[in-house]
């Protein structure tokens, strides 16, 4: 059995891990690297394996850094099956189609700016809409939590609820080769306990080897209830100044969680004035519809709520699917909440709203998710005085709030509790983390060998 790492190795994004066993080649996730522009070359680079040789992809969840290179995998020869939970398959369709559209849009913009030059490969889209549809066409059996699926002779996979986003899973791969039986557990992204929309992550009881994320392996999150209160206070203070509240949001989970928190606040009269909310993300609006379709992913009380009311609705919620509707928001000088993607501000409509609001000292930018190094969001969070947005230098005068209690990732104590619940571990491979977080987490593990694999590094198990 050989395990190799082709993404999220000593970095946070681009999850992609390959298991070769029993004559089968099984890929766990195939995600985009996200961050600065230099990662465009990393995404277009060789996978480190032959895509045509892959028999099956097991997808932990639908975030772009876990599924975003599936169209490129298909473009380069993959013809196997993609297996995930039903909610993940629905969400991944949305994410992949949106990603293809954005890649095409970015390629056209680069080509326009480089019209005086001859066309270069770097000005082409990473993949096309046809590639995206081809990858979606390879979506196969939906997996159910806690029920093993046979994916080859002597090989079975079991999906466990990871509590990260709807449909997210940790995947236990069990392999019988001759007289030997070995198991590898892939954590995927482990969720944050005690969230209103998702269940507590399930912890498989045994695995020989664990491949584990360490996104927040060096820190504790703020209490969720305190974080929600901080959001309410930021809104109140901004409205009192006469400014807008911009919330860069990930379309999956964070948008729904913020809408849920605002819904609860309005229902109990938390705010003294009306609450105009613009959901300026067609993808987030569609994702919210998918969330409504999958009550099996939620705690019992939320599932009951979905049967009788809409926990993501607000009296003054306006969804803006058209570009013209989005542009019209910029005429609102103050007193509105604007939710738009992308969460790391690397693309999407949030950049236009930042260009119009970031220089306004009455406005607030509220970050409620992780921002990778090199992203526009990280620059603002780290205190940049000016940032470049859509070719323009924009001063940062708005109030900047970072509320990490909304994170969909487990913090260090939760990661340690999850890992500590898995018995029999011989080796733990740490992935999906920056160096500081990964090293801090490694220092807390004492019951088994710990490895921090490099990109394309392989291990015989």
Secondary structure, DSSP 8 states (H G I E B T S, - for coil): -EEEE-SSSSSSS---EEEEETTEEEEE------SSTTHHHHHHS--SS-GGG--EEE-----HHHHTTHHHHHHTT--SEEEEEHHHHHHHHHHHHHHHHHHHHHHHHHHHHTTTS---GGGS-SS-HHHHHHHHTTEEEEE-BT--EEEETTEEEEEEE-SSSTT-EEEEEEEEETTEEEEEEE--S---TT-SSS------SB-SEEEEE-TTTT-----HHHHHHHHHHHHHHHHHHT--EEEE--TTTHHHHHHHHHHHHHHTT-SSS--EEEE--HHHHHHHHHHHH-GGGS-HHHHHHHHHS-TT--TTEEE--SHHHHHHHTT--SSEEEEES-TTSSSSTHHHHHHHHTT-TT-EEEE-S---TTSHHHHHHTT-SEEEETTEEEE--SEEEE-GGG-SS--HHHHHHHHHT-BS-SEEEEESS-HHHHHHHHTT--SSEEE---TT-EEE-
